Amino acid sequence: MIKSRQQSAAGIGEKGMKVFSRLILSLGMLGFFGHVSAEQVLSYGPGIQLQQAKRVAEVAAREAKRQNLRVAVAIVDTAGHLVYFEKADDTQTASVEVAIAKARSASNFRRPTKVFEDAVVGGRTSILGLPGAVPVEGGVPIVLNDRIIGAIGISGASSVEDGVIAAAAVSAI
């Protein structure tokens, strides 16, 4: 039987690796649950105003253009209702609905959609059963004075690029 370098170096067999993997996964899930606990989730504030939404979207569009990416930008209020939307010319059609869904997910669940993506990647597929939860990076709550006032959803590039654009945009508030 040939052992991998990792197993040989650690001095543990296949059974030990399985136990170790389960331990790491369990600790990761504890980190996930800790991250989404009610004590750490911000409360809602007044909904985002149109001019604030336009300013956030402008930053997102500028960042996407700087990266030479064509994206759709959706801004929703605390109830998940669309406040502002724009898309670059030649953005893929599906990105319209995806951007809105990401924004709604981030607002309704009061956390970035990346949290759901990480949970699914980590094996917590039950997340897929949550109505409205979008497990793809690119949706981020918009926070003002430690209160969520809405969220942004970006779609059209890779999910990582969407997340970078969304993070840059929320810094405008």
C-alpha positions as CSV (number, residue, x, y, z in Angstrom):
1,M,0.0,0.0,0.0
2,I,1.4,3.4,-1.0
3,K,0.8,6.2,1.4
4,S,0.5,9.8,0.3
5,R,3.2,12.2,1.4
6,Q,0.7,13.9,3.7
7,Q,-0.2,10.7,5.5
8,S,3.4,9.6,5.8
9,A,4.5,12.9,7.1
10,A,1.8,13.1,9.6
11,G,2.2,9.4,10.6
12,I,-1.5,8.6,10.4
13,G,-3.3,6.2,8.2
14,E,-6.5,6.4,6.1
15,K,-8.7,6.1,9.2
16,G,-6.9,8.9,10.9
17,M,-7.2,11.1,7.9
18,K,-11.0,10.6,7.8
19,V,-11.3,11.5,11.5
20,F,-9.1,14.5,10.9
21,S,-11.1,15.6,7.9
22,R,-14.4,15.3,9.9
23,L,-12.9,17.3,12.7
24,I,-11.8,20.1,10.3
25,L,-15.3,20.1,8.6
26,S,-17.0,20.2,12.0
27,L,-14.9,23.1,13.2
28,G,-15.6,24.8,9.9
29,M,-19.3,24.4,10.4
30,L,-19.0,25.8,13.9
31,G,-17.3,28.8,12.3
32,F,-20.2,29.0,9.8
33,F,-22.8,28.9,12.5
34,G,-21.0,31.4,14.6
35,H,-20.8,33.7,11.7
36,V,-24.5,33.6,11.0
37,S,-25.7,33.7,14.6
38,A,-28.4,36.2,15.5
39,E,-26.1,38.1,17.9
40,Q,-23.7,39.1,15.1
41,V,-26.2,40.0,12.4
42,L,-27.0,43.7,12.1
43,S,-30.5,45.0,12.4
44,Y,-32.3,46.8,9.6
45,G,-32.4,50.6,9.4
46,P,-34.4,52.8,7.2
47,G,-34.5,51.7,3.6
48,I,-31.9,53.0,1.1
49,Q,-32.9,56.2,-0.7
50,L,-32.7,56.5,-4.5
51,Q,-29.8,58.9,-4.5
52,Q,-27.8,56.6,-2.2
53,A,-28.6,53.7,-4.4
54,K,-27.5,55.6,-7.5
55,R,-24.2,56.5,-5.8
56,V,-23.5,52.8,-4.8
57,A,-24.4,51.7,-8.4
58,E,-22.1,54.3,-9.9
59,V,-19.2,53.0,-7.9
60,A,-20.0,49.5,-9.0
61,A,-20.2,50.5,-12.6
62,R,-17.0,52.3,-12.4
63,E,-15.2,49.3,-10.8
64,A,-16.6,47.0,-13.4
65,K,-15.5,49.3,-16.2
66,R,-12.0,49.5,-14.7
67,Q,-11.8,45.7,-14.8
68,N,-13.3,45.7,-18.3
69,L,-16.3,43.6,-17.1
70,R,-19.9,43.9,-18.2
71,V,-22.3,43.4,-15.3
72,A,-25.8,44.1,-14.1
73,V,-26.2,46.0,-10.8
74,A,-29.2,45.8,-8.6
75,I,-29.9,47.7,-5.5
76,V,-32.7,46.7,-3.2
77,D,-34.2,48.1,0.0
78,T,-34.5,46.3,3.3
79,A,-37.6,44.4,2.1
80,G,-35.8,43.3,-1.0
81,H,-37.7,45.6,-3.3
82,L,-35.8,47.0,-6.3
83,V,-34.7,50.6,-5.8
84,Y,-32.2,51.0,-8.7
85,F,-31.0,48.8,-11.5
86,E,-28.6,49.3,-14.4
87,K,-26.6,47.0,-16.7
88,A,-23.7,47.6,-19.0
89,D,-24.3,47.1,-22.7
90,D,-23.8,43.5,-23.9
91,T,-24.2,42.1,-20.4
92,Q,-25.5,38.5,-20.5
93,T,-29.3,38.5,-20.3
94,A,-29.5,36.1,-17.3
95,S,-27.5,38.5,-15.2
96,V,-30.5,40.8,-14.9
97,E,-32.5,38.3,-12.8
98,V,-29.4,36.9,-11.1
99,A,-28.2,40.4,-9.8
100,I,-31.7,41.1,-8.4
101,A,-31.8,37.7,-6.7
102,K,-28.3,38.2,-5.2
103,A,-29.3,41.6,-3.8
104,R,-32.6,40.2,-2.4
105,S,-30.8,37.3,-0.8
106,A,-28.2,39.6,0.9
107,S,-30.9,41.9,2.2
108,N,-33.4,39.3,3.3
109,F,-30.9,37.1,5.1
110,R,-28.8,40.1,6.2
111,R,-25.5,38.6,5.1
112,P,-23.4,38.4,1.9
113,T,-24.3,35.6,-0.5
114,K,-20.7,34.4,-0.2
115,V,-21.7,33.0,3.2
116,F,-24.1,30.7,1.5
117,E,-21.7,29.8,-1.2
118,D,-19.0,28.9,1.4
119,A,-21.6,26.8,3.3
120,V,-22.5,24.8,0.2
121,V,-18.9,24.3,-0.8
122,G,-18.2,23.1,2.7
123,G,-20.9,20.4,2.3
124,R,-23.9,22.2,4.0
125,T,-26.2,21.6,1.0
126,S,-29.3,22.1,3.2
127,I,-28.7,25.8,2.4
128,L,-30.1,25.1,-1.1
129,G,-33.5,24.5,0.5
130,L,-33.7,28.0,2.0
131,P,-36.3,30.0,-0.1
132,G,-34.5,33.0,-1.7
133,A,-31.0,32.1,-0.5
134,V,-28.5,32.5,-3.4
135,P,-25.3,30.6,-2.8
136,V,-23.2,32.5,-5.3
137,E,-20.9,35.4,-4.4
138,G,-21.9,38.9,-5.5
139,G,-24.7,40.0,-3.1
140,V,-23.7,42.2,-0.2
141,P,-25.7,44.1,2.4
142,I,-25.4,47.9,2.4
143,V,-24.7,49.2,5.9
144,L,-25.1,52.8,7.2
145,N,-24.6,53.6,10.9
146,D,-24.4,49.9,11.8
147,R,-27.8,49.3,10.2
148,I,-28.6,47.4,7.0
149,I,-30.4,49.8,4.6
150,G,-30.5,47.5,1.6
151,A,-28.2,45.4,-0.5
152,I,-26.4,45.2,-3.8
153,G,-26.3,42.4,-6.3
154,I,-23.8,42.1,-9.1
155,S,-23.9,39.5,-11.9
156,G,-22.1,39.1,-15.2
157,A,-18.5,38.3,-14.4
158,S,-17.2,35.4,-12.3
159,S,-18.7,35.2,-8.8
160,V,-15.4,36.3,-7.3
161,E,-15.3,39.3,-9.6
162,D,-18.9,40.1,-8.8
163,G,-18.1,40.0,-5.1
164,V,-15.1,42.4,-5.6
165,I,-17.3,44.8,-7.4
166,A,-20.0,44.6,-4.8
167,A,-17.6,45.1,-2.0
168,A,-16.1,48.2,-3.7
169,A,-19.6,49.6,-4.3
170,V,-20.8,49.3,-0.7
171,S,-17.8,51.4,0.4
172,A,-19.5,54.4,-1.2
173,I,-22.0,54.7,1.7
